[in-house]
Amino acid sequence: MVSPKSSRQSKSPSGNDRTKKTSQPTRVPQHGVRRFGLSGEHVFLLLLAFRIANALTVKTFFQPDEYYQSLEPAWRLAFGPKSGAWITWEWRNQLRSSLHPVLFAGIYRVASIVSQLCNLTPEQRAAVLLAAPKVAQATFAVSLDFFTWRLAQRIYGPESVAAFTTLALTVLSPWQWFCSTRTLSNCIEAALTSAALFFWPWHWNYARTSNDDYGGGRGRVRKGDRELDILSPLSRLGEVPRLRTSLLLAAMATILRPTNILVWIPLSLHTLWKASRNEKKILIIEAICSGFVHKLLLFFFLSSPKCSYHSLGYLPKLTLPHRRSIVATTTALLDRWYYGIWTFPPFRFLHFNITKDLAVFYGTNRADYYLTEGLPLLLMAALPFGLVELYSSLTTSIRRSTDTTRNSGGWVRSTLAWVVVFVVGSLSLISHKEARFLYPLLPPLLLLAARPLSSFLGKRSIWRYILVVLVLGFNIGASYYTTQIHQRGVIDVVDYLRTQHEQSGGMPDNRTSVAFLMPCHSTPWRSHLIYPEVDAWALTCEPPIDVPASERADYVDEADIFYSSPLIWLKSSMEDIKSRFHDGRGDGSVAKMKYESQSRIEDGRVTGVGRSWPKYIVTFEALETTMRVFLRGSPYTLCKKFFNTQTHDDKRRKGDVLVWCRP
């Protein structure tokens, strides 16, 4: 149904509106408009409750960055250098923006203060500190869902079936349930991107009437259908605050993840191409003020093959915070406070991971990885519909059909489709690939998939309903398996160790010492161990930062050395097990002296040779036979076993998680 306002606007210049009236039904989108009775406030509150429940029920492990690139530096910032947080090499080399850990450090401090004010027990305080970052991340997950839906409303109509389908897709997405509430920078990046896309001035991209020469006026947008009425504001001036908000959000996302700039390169260029002279001027000025152009120019400059860290004599001039670049100034000051020196983490990130090519140390993938694995993981059952609309939007924009030149929704979908192609193509050129790097593309992908899916569901058929039920069952099953079963043992074991420490009373005579003989970063660390009295260490995997590229093929880290020959490593790196437990004095003075004389790094973790035997040793099941042979005759026994996963792509991590303990 077309509003009276739309009818008046659709009259031809000659005043002959009979033809227009007869064509009005074709201007109603095929996905239709229906009333679902959902206000924005109600949807937001429902999503908030849903995502908080989501966050508190996730029991599995995904990526180490969930802890070591956010919660660990935040823990150190909140509770001090002696709190036992594990600070990885990225933070020691200023590769990461402090914005992310500063956020969670504030949450930790508030949670700790509230715990003290409420006189909570140590166990209760630990539970609060565990839950606080999860609940905080749930709010970002809500914004991702909410603004994806709101963008769909702008494109398809506030009461359209396609907009409601978009909301259903994001709520029922297995990837969203599995990943959105995790404290990864990619999750916040995706949330900021969805909000920035919602506030973007999409109507600046649309085709204008023939008498608009882009000569500096506002330009008249075609208003031939309901979709365009929804997108077009009454005043262009009213869009400036929205544009400013969009650019600020985009700049923040780029600070968190420098590769997020790839989303905005095609979108900005397309908008500048289509916008009027005044709109171009507004966009450029606001981008400079927000710091967005600042980051864009640096991205191109630092990505150049000729760019060298030692040859950038004028880099300080580029990285000094501009007085009007809000995000650049704020993040520069935060980084100066966090690191103690002036630094520019996006440059450091690109320099280490692209120029020095250190990202390949953590794995390489095929060029088609994002097409064959990345996109299927993100979309799951929605993949066929997303690919159909992606192809349709791309071919339509290439042919410049009527749908693209006269339909506002067609313009937006085509633009988003090209953004997806550009980002996927650009990231495919980088050797190190992960599905989560595509996370900012999930909102546009779901929005694109919603249109053909809503049309598919609009045709009543028993077979279609059966298919919908099967898809729902698949999504629910996949969500349950990935958040409750797959890789849960590495979470359960840390909770077990924390509980054992609590039950021991945490007294000095009953200190809880733990060694994780596993591939590096296989478990959470202080964010789950909580207590600094839990004295833990683990195998490391530092990259070859100072090793020449020609010698990196022969480089092995500590975890690689251990797994190449576990028995030799145990004999050479640990204290002699026979003298330790058969010196006639048991756990007495000799053991205490050896324990206190161990070499430790800055954050307190034990390192070097002659390490004292801890109370608990944690391994994967793949080492069970080796450990039984080595520990034979010692007081160690297999005291606990936690299911982890049925299968794993890393053979070292296959099987259950085992805990070996001694009295």
C-alpha positions in Angstrom: 0.0 0.0 0.0 1.4 3.4 -1.1 1.0 6.4 1.2 -0.9 9.5 -0.2 2.3 11.4 0.1 4.0 8.9 -2.2 1.1 9.2 -4.7 1.5 13.0 -4.9 5.2 12.8 -5.4 4.9 10.2 -8.2 3.0 12.5 -10.5 4.7 13.2 -13.8 5.8 16.8 -14.7 3.0 17.1 -17.3 0.4 16.4 -14.6 -0.8 13.2 -16.3 -1.1 11.0 -13.2 -3.4 8.4 -14.6 -0.6 6.2 -15.9 1.2 6.6 -12.6 -1.9 5.5 -10.7 -2.3 2.4 -12.7 1.3 1.5 -12.1 1.3 2.0 -8.4 0.7 -1.6 -7.4 4.0 -2.6 -9.1 5.9 -0.2 -6.8 5.0 -2.1 -3.7 8.0 -4.4 -3.0 7.2 -8.1 -3.5 8.2 -8.9 0.0 5.1 -6.9 1.1 4.4 -4.8 4.2 2.8 -6.2 7.3 2.3 -5.1 10.8 4.1 -7.1 13.4 3.5 -4.8 16.3 7.2 -4.5 17.3 8.5 -1.2 18.6 12.2 -0.5 18.6 12.2 -0.4 22.4 10.5 -3.7 22.8 12.8 -5.3 20.3 15.9 -3.9 21.9 14.9 -5.1 25.4 14.0 -8.6 24.1 17.3 -8.8 22.3 19.1 -7.7 25.5 17.6 -10.4 27.6 18.3 -12.9 24.8 22.0 -12.0 24.4 22.7 -11.9 28.1 21.3 -15.4 28.4 23.4 -16.3 25.4 26.6 -14.8 27.0 26.1 -16.6 30.3 25.5 -20.0 28.8 28.4 -20.2 26.4 30.7 -22.9 27.8 33.2 -23.5 25.0 36.5 -22.2 23.6 36.8 -20.5 20.3 40.0 -18.4 19.8 42.8 -17.4 22.2 42.3 -13.8 21.2 39.0 -13.8 23.2 41.1 -13.8 26.3 44.7 -12.8 25.5 43.9 -9.8 23.3 41.3 -8.2 25.5 40.7 -9.7 29.0 44.3 -10.3 30.0 45.6 -6.8 29.3 42.4 -5.5 30.8 43.0 -7.6 34.0 46.5 -6.2 34.3 45.3 -2.7 33.8 42.6 -3.1 36.4 44.5 -5.0 39.1 48.1 -4.2 38.5 51.3 -5.9 37.1 51.4 -8.5 39.9 47.9 -9.8 39.3 49.2 -12.7 37.1 47.8 -11.6 33.8 49.5 -13.0 30.7 50.7 -10.2 28.4 51.4 -11.5 24.9 54.0 -10.2 22.5 51.5 -8.1 20.6 51.1 -5.9 23.6 54.8 -5.7 24.4 55.3 -4.5 20.8 52.3 -2.0 20.7 50.4 -3.8 18.0 47.0 -3.4 19.6 44.9 -0.4 20.4 44.4 0.1 24.1 40.8 1.1 23.5 39.6 -2.5 23.8 41.3 -3.5 27.1 40.6 -0.1 28.6 36.9 -0.8 28.1 37.0 -4.1 30.0 39.4 -2.8 32.6 36.7 -0.3 33.6 34.2 -3.1 33.7 36.5 -5.2 35.9 37.1 -2.2 38.3 33.4 -1.5 38.6 32.6 -5.2 39.2 35.4 -5.4 41.9 34.2 -2.2 43.7 30.6 -3.5 43.6 31.7 -6.8 45.1 33.5 -5.0 47.9 30.5 -2.7 48.6 28.3 -5.8 48.8 30.7 -7.7 51.0 30.8 -10.7 48.7 32.8 -13.7 49.5 35.9 -14.5 47.4 33.9 -17.1 45.5 31.1 -14.7 44.8 33.5 -12.0 43.7 35.1 -14.5 41.3 31.7 -15.3 39.9 31.0 -11.6 39.4 34.3 -11.0 37.7 33.7 -13.9 35.4 30.2 -12.7 34.4 30.9 -8.9 34.1 32.8 -8.9 30.7 30.3 -11.4 29.3 27.3 -9.2 30.1 29.1 -6.2 28.8 29.9 -7.9 25.5 26.2 -9.0 25.3 25.3 -5.3 24.9 27.5 -5.0 21.8 25.9 -8.2 20.5 22.5 -6.6 21.0 23.6 -3.5 19.0 24.8 -5.8 16.2 21.4 -7.5 16.0 19.4 -4.2 16.6 21.1 -2.1 13.9 21.1 -4.9 11.4 17.4 -5.0 11.8 17.0 -1.2 11.7 19.1 -1.0 8.5 16.8 -3.6 7.0 13.8 -1.4 8.0 15.4 1.6 6.2 15.8 -0.4 3.1 12.8 -2.6 3.0 10.3 -0.7 5.1 9.7 -0.6 8.8 6.9 -3.2 8.7 8.1 -5.3 5.8 8.4 -9.0 5.9 12.0 -8.7 4.6 12.9 -6.5 7.6 11.4 -9.0 10.0 13.1 -11.8 8.2 16.5 -10.0 8.7 15.8 -9.8 12.4 14.9 -13.5 12.5 18.1 -14.4 10.6 20.4 -12.5 13.0 18.6 -13.9 16.1 18.6 -17.5 14.9 22.1 -17.4 13.3 24.3 -20.1 14.8 27.3 -17.9 14.2 25.8 -15.1 16.2 24.9 -17.4 19.1 28.4 -18.9 19.0 30.5 -15.8 18.5 28.7 -12.5 19.1 29.0 -12.5 22.9 32.7 -13.4 23.0 35.2 -10.7 24.0 36.9 -10.6 20.6 37.7 -7.3 18.9 36.0 -8.7 15.8 32.7 -8.8 17.7 32.9 -5.2 18.7 34.1 -4.3 15.2 31.0 -6.0 13.7 28.7 -4.2 16.1 30.3 -0.8 15.3 30.1 -1.5 11.6 26.4 -2.4 11.7 25.6 0.8 13.6 27.8 2.9 11.2 26.0 1.4 8.2 22.6 2.2 9.7 23.6 5.9 10.1 25.2 6.2 6.7 23.5 8.6 4.3 22.4 6.0 1.8 20.1 8.4 -0.1 23.2 10.3 -1.3 24.0 7.3 -3.5 20.7 7.2 -5.5 20.1 8.3 -9.0 18.7 11.7 -9.4 16.2 13.2 -11.9 17.6 14.3 -15.2 17.5 18.0 -14.4 19.8 17.6 -11.5 23.3 18.4 -12.7 25.1 17.8 -9.4 25.8 21.5 -9.5 26.0 22.1 -5.8 22.4 21.9 -4.8 20.8 19.2 -2.7 19.8 17.2 -5.8 16.4 15.6 -6.0 16.1 11.9 -5.2 13.6 9.9 -7.2 10.6 9.1 -5.0 8.8 6.5 -7.0 8.2 3.9 -4.3 7.7 3.5 -0.6 11.3 2.3 0.1 12.6 5.7 -1.1 10.2 7.6 1.1 11.6 5.7 4.1 15.2 6.4 3.2 14.9 10.1 2.3 14.9 12.6 5.1 12.9 15.8 4.8 16.1 17.9 5.3 19.6 17.1 4.1 20.9 19.2 6.9 19.4 16.7 9.3 21.7 14.0 7.9 24.9 15.7 9.1 24.7 14.4 12.7 23.9 11.0 11.3 26.9 11.1 9.0 29.1 12.3 11.8 27.9 9.4 14.0 28.5 6.9 11.2 32.1 8.2 10.6 32.9 8.2 14.3 31.7 4.6 14.6 33.6 3.6 11.5 36.8 5.2 12.8 36.5 3.4 16.1 36.0 0.1 14.3 39.1 0.8 12.2 41.1 1.6 15.3 40.1 -1.8 16.8 40.7 -3.7 13.6 42.7 -1.8 10.9 41.3 -4.0 8.1 37.9 -2.6 8.8 38.8 0.2 6.5 38.2 -2.2 3.6 34.5 -1.9 4.3 34.5 1.8 3.9 36.8 2.3 0.9 34.2 1.1 -1.8 31.3 2.7 0.2 33.0 6.1 0.5 34.1 6.2 -3.1 30.7 5.3 -4.4 29.0 7.9 -2.2 31.5 10.6 -3.3 30.9 9.6 -6.9 27.1 9.9 -6.6 26.8 12.7 -4.1 26.2 16.4 -5.1 28.9 19.0 -4.7 27.6 20.1 -1.3 27.3 16.5 -0.1 30.9 15.7 -1.2 32.1 18.7 0.7 30.1 17.7 3.9 31.4 14.1 3.7 35.0 15.1 3.3 34.9 17.7 6.1 33.1 15.3 8.5 35.5 12.5 7.7 38.5 14.7 8.5 36.9 15.8 11.8 36.1 12.3 12.9 39.6 11.0 12.0 38.3 8.7 9.4 40.3 10.1 6.5 43.3 10.2 8.8 43.1 6.4 9.2 42.2 5.9 5.5 45.3 7.8 4.2 47.5 6.0 6.7 46.1 2.6 5.6 47.1 3.2 2.0 50.4 4.7 3.0 51.4 2.0 5.4 50.2 -0.8 3.1 52.6 0.3 0.4 55.4 -2.2 -0.4 57.8 0.8 -0.3 56.8 1.6 3.3 59.5 0.8 5.8 59.4 1.3 9.5 62.9 2.7 9.6 62.5 5.0 6.7 59.4 6.9 8.0 61.0 10.1 9.0 57.8 12.0 8.7 55.5 9.4 10.3 55.3 11.4 13.6 53.7 14.2 11.7 51.1 11.9 10.4 50.4 10.2 13.6 50.2 13.3 15.8 46.6 13.7 16.9 44.9 16.4 14.9 42.9 18.8 17.1 39.7 18.1 15.2 40.2 14.4 14.7 38.1 13.1 17.6 38.8 9.4 17.4 42.4 9.8 16.4 43.1 12.2 19.3 41.3 10.1 21.9 42.9 6.8 20.9 46.4 8.4 20.7 46.1 9.7 24.2 44.8 6.4 25.5 47.7 4.6 23.8 50.2 7.1 25.2 48.8 6.5 28.7 48.6 2.7 28.3 52.0 2.1 26.7 53.9 5.0 28.3 55.2 6.2 24.9 53.7 7.8 21.8 52.8 5.0 19.4 50.4 4.2 16.6 49.2 0.6 16.9 47.5 0.4 13.4 50.8 1.1 11.8 52.6 -1.4 14.1 49.9 -4.0 13.3 50.3 -3.6 9.6 54.1 -3.4 9.8 54.4 -6.7 11.8 51.6 -8.7 10.1 51.9 -7.5 6.5 55.3 -5.9 6.0 57.2 -8.4 8.2 54.6 -11.1 7.3 54.5 -12.5 10.9 50.8 -13.4 10.6 51.7 -16.5 8.6 53.4 -17.8 11.7 49.9 -18.6 13.1 48.8 -20.4 9.9 48.2 -20.0 6.2 45.1 -20.9 4.2 44.1 -21.4 0.6 43.2 -18.4 -1.5 39.6 -19.7 -1.7 39.2 -20.1 2.1 36.7 -17.4 2.5 34.5 -18.7 -0.3 34.6 -22.3 0.7 34.7 -22.0 4.5 34.5 -18.4 5.7 31.1 -17.4 4.2 29.5 -20.8 4.8 30.4 -20.6 8.5 29.0 -17.1 8.8 25.7 -17.8 7.0 25.2 -21.5 7.5 21.7 -22.3 6.3 21.2 -18.8 4.9 24.1 -19.2 2.5 22.0 -20.1 -0.6 19.7 -17.1 -0.2 22.7 -14.8 0.4 24.5 -16.0 -2.7 21.3 -15.6 -4.8 20.8 -12.0 -3.8 24.5 -11.3 -4.0 24.6 -12.5 -7.6 21.3 -10.7 -8.4 22.5 -7.4 -6.9 25.8 -7.5 -8.7 24.4 -8.4 -12.1 21.7 -5.8 -11.7 24.1 -3.0 -10.9 26.3 -4.0 -13.8 23.4 -3.9 -16.3 22.1 -0.7 -14.7 18.6 -2.0 -14.9 15.5 -0.1 -13.8 15.6 -1.6 -10.4 19.0 0.0 -9.8 18.4 3.4 -11.4 15.0 4.0 -9.9 14.7 1.8 -6.8 16.4 3.0 -3.7 16.5 -0.5 -2.1 18.2 -1.7 -5.3 20.9 0.9 -4.9 21.7 -0.1 -1.3 21.7 -3.8 -2.0 24.0 -3.3 -5.0 26.4 -1.1 -3.0 26.4 -3.6 -0.1 27.1 -6.5 -2.6 30.1 -4.7 -4.0 31.4 -4.0 -0.4 31.2 -7.8 0.3 33.1 -8.6 -2.9 35.7 -6.0 -2.3 36.4 -7.0 1.3 36.4 -10.8 0.6 38.7 -10.3 -2.4 41.1 -8.0 -0.4 41.3 -10.3 2.6 41.8 -13.3 0.3 45.2 -11.8 -0.7 46.5 -12.2 2.9 47.9 -15.6 3.7 46.5 -15.8 7.3 42.8 -16.2 7.1 40.1 -16.8 9.7 36.3 -16.8 9.3 35.9 -14.2 12.1 37.8 -11.6 9.9 34.6 -11.5 7.8 32.4 -10.7 10.8 31.7 -7.1 9.8 30.2 -8.4 6.6 27.5 -10.4 8.4 25.0 -7.6 8.7 25.0 -6.8 5.0 25.0 -10.5 4.1 22.0 -11.3 6.3 20.2 -8.2 4.9 20.8 -9.5 1.4 19.7 -13.0 2.2 16.5 -11.8 3.8 14.9 -10.6 0.5 14.9 -13.9 -1.4 14.2 -15.8 1.8 11.1 -13.7 2.6 9.9 -14.3 -1.0 10.5 -18.0 -0.6 8.5 -18.2 2.6 5.7 -16.1 1.2 4.7 -18.9 -1.1 2.7 -21.3 1.0 3.7 -24.9 0.6 3.8 -27.8 3.1 7.3 -28.7 1.8 8.6 -25.2 2.4 7.3 -25.3 6.0 9.0 -28.7 6.5 12.2 -27.2 5.1 11.9 -24.2 7.5 11.5 -26.6 10.5 14.5 -28.6 9.4 16.6 -25.5 9.0 15.5 -24.2 12.4 16.4 -27.6 13.9 19.8 -27.5 12.2 20.5 -24.0 13.5 19.5 -24.9 17.1 21.5 -28.0 17.0 24.6 -26.3 15.6 24.3 -23.5 18.2 24.0 -26.0 21.0 26.9 -28.1 19.9 29.3 -25.2 19.3 28.5 -23.5 22.7 27.9 -26.5 25.0 30.0 -29.4 23.7 32.8 -28.6 21.2 36.0 -27.6 23.1 34.4 -27.2 26.5 37.0 -29.2 28.4 39.6 -26.4 28.2 37.1 -24.1 29.9 36.0 -26.7 32.5 39.6 -27.5 33.6 40.3 -23.8 34.4 37.1 -23.6 36.4 38.1 -26.8 38.2 41.5 -25.4 39.2 39.9 -22.2 40.5 37.5 -24.2 42.5 40.3 -26.4 43.9 42.1 -23.3 45.0 39.0 -21.9 46.7 38.5 -25.2 48.5 42.1 -25.1 49.8 41.5 -21.8 51.3 44.2 -20.1 49.3 46.7 -20.3 52.1 50.4 -20.1 51.4 51.0 -23.6 52.7 48.4 -24.9 50.2 49.4 -22.8 47.2 47.9 -23.9 43.9 50.7 -24.4 41.3 49.7 -25.5 37.8 51.6 -26.3 34.6 49.8 -26.4 31.3 51.7 -28.8 29.0 49.6 -28.0 26.0 49.9 -26.0 22.8 50.2 -22.3 23.8 47.0 -20.4 24.7 44.9 -23.5 24.8 42.9 -22.3 27.8 41.8 -19.0 29.3 44.2 -17.5 31.8 43.8 -15.0 34.7 40.3 -13.9 33.5 39.2 -17.4 34.6 41.8 -18.4 37.2 41.0 -15.1 38.9 43.2 -15.5 42.0 46.8 -14.3 41.7 47.8 -17.0 44.2 47.1 -19.6 41.5 50.7 -19.9 40.3 50.4 -21.1 36.7 52.7 -21.3 33.7 52.3 -22.7 30.2 54.3 -23.4 27.1 54.9 -20.4 24.9 54.8 -19.7 21.2 56.5 -16.4 20.6 56.8 -15.6 16.9 60.2 -15.0 15.2 60.1 -11.2 15.6 63.8 -10.6 15.2 64.6 -13.6 13.0 65.4 -12.8 9.4 62.8 -14.0 6.9 65.4 -16.3 5.3 65.8 -18.2 8.6 62.2 -18.4 9.7 61.6 -21.8 8.1 63.8 -23.4 10.8 62.3 -21.4 13.7 60.5 -23.4 16.4 58.8 -22.1 19.5 58.8 -23.7 23.0 55.5 -25.6 22.3 57.0 -27.0 19.1 60.2 -28.1 20.9 58.1 -29.8 23.6 55.9 -31.7 21.2 58.8 -32.8 19.0 60.1 -34.8 22.0 58.1 -34.5 25.2 60.3 -36.8 27.3 63.5 -35.0 26.4 61.9 -31.6 27.2 60.6 -32.8 30.6 64.1 -34.1 31.5 65.9 -31.0 30.4 63.5 -28.3 31.5 62.0 -29.6 34.7 63.9 -30.4 37.9 64.9 -34.1 38.2 61.7 -35.9 39.2 63.5 -38.7 41.2 65.5 -36.3 43.4 62.5 -34.1 43.8 60.3 -36.9 45.3 63.0 -39.2 46.7 65.3 -36.8 48.5 64.1 -37.9 51.9 62.5 -34.6 52.7 59.4 -34.8 50.5 57.8 -31.4 50.1 60.0 -29.8 52.7 62.7 -27.2 52.7 64.5 -28.3 49.5 61.3 -28.3 47.5 60.4 -24.9 48.8 63.8 -23.5 48.0 63.7 -24.8 44.5 60.2 -23.4 44.0 61.2 -19.9 45.2 64.4 -19.9 43.1 62.6 -20.5 39.7 63.2 -18.1 36.9 60.2 -15.9 36.1 59.3 -13.4 33.5 57.8 -10.0 34.2 54.2 -11.2 34.6 55.2 -13.9 37.1 55.1 -17.0 34.9 57.9 -19.6 35.4 60.4 -20.0 32.6 63.8 -21.5 31.8 65.2 -24.8 33.0 64.9 -26.5 36.4 61.3 -25.7 36.8 59.7 -27.0 40.0 57.1 -29.7 39.7 53.7 -28.2 40.3 50.7 -29.6 42.2 48.7 -29.9 39.0 49.8 -30.8 35.4 47.3 -30.3 32.6 47.6 -32.0 29.2 45.5 -33.2 26.4 44.7 -36.9 26.0 47.3 -37.2 23.1 50.0 -37.1 25.8 48.5 -39.6 28.2 50.8 -42.5 27.3 53.9 -40.3 27.5 52.9 -38.8 30.9 52.2 -42.2 32.4 55.6 -43.5 31.4 57.4 -40.4 32.7 55.5 -40.0 35.9 55.7 -43.7 36.8 57.0 -44.0 40.4 56.1 -40.4 41.3 53.2 -39.3 43.5 51.3 -38.0 40.4 48.0 -39.7 39.4 45.4 -39.0 36.8 42.9 -37.3 39.1 40.4 -35.6 36.6 39.4 -35.9 33.0 37.2 -33.4 31.1 35.6 -34.1 27.8 36.8 -31.6 25.2 35.8 -32.5 21.7 35.2 -35.5 19.4 37.7 -34.2 16.8 40.1 -31.4 16.2 42.2 -30.2 13.3 45.2 -30.0 15.6 46.3 -33.6 16.5 48.0 -32.2 19.6 44.6 -31.1 20.9 42.6 -34.2 20.2 40.8 -36.1 23.0 39.9 -35.1 26.5 41.7 -32.7 28.9 43.6 -34.6 31.6 44.7 -33.3 35.0 47.5 -35.0 36.8 47.8 -34.1 40.5 49.9 -35.0 43.5 49.2 -34.6 47.2 
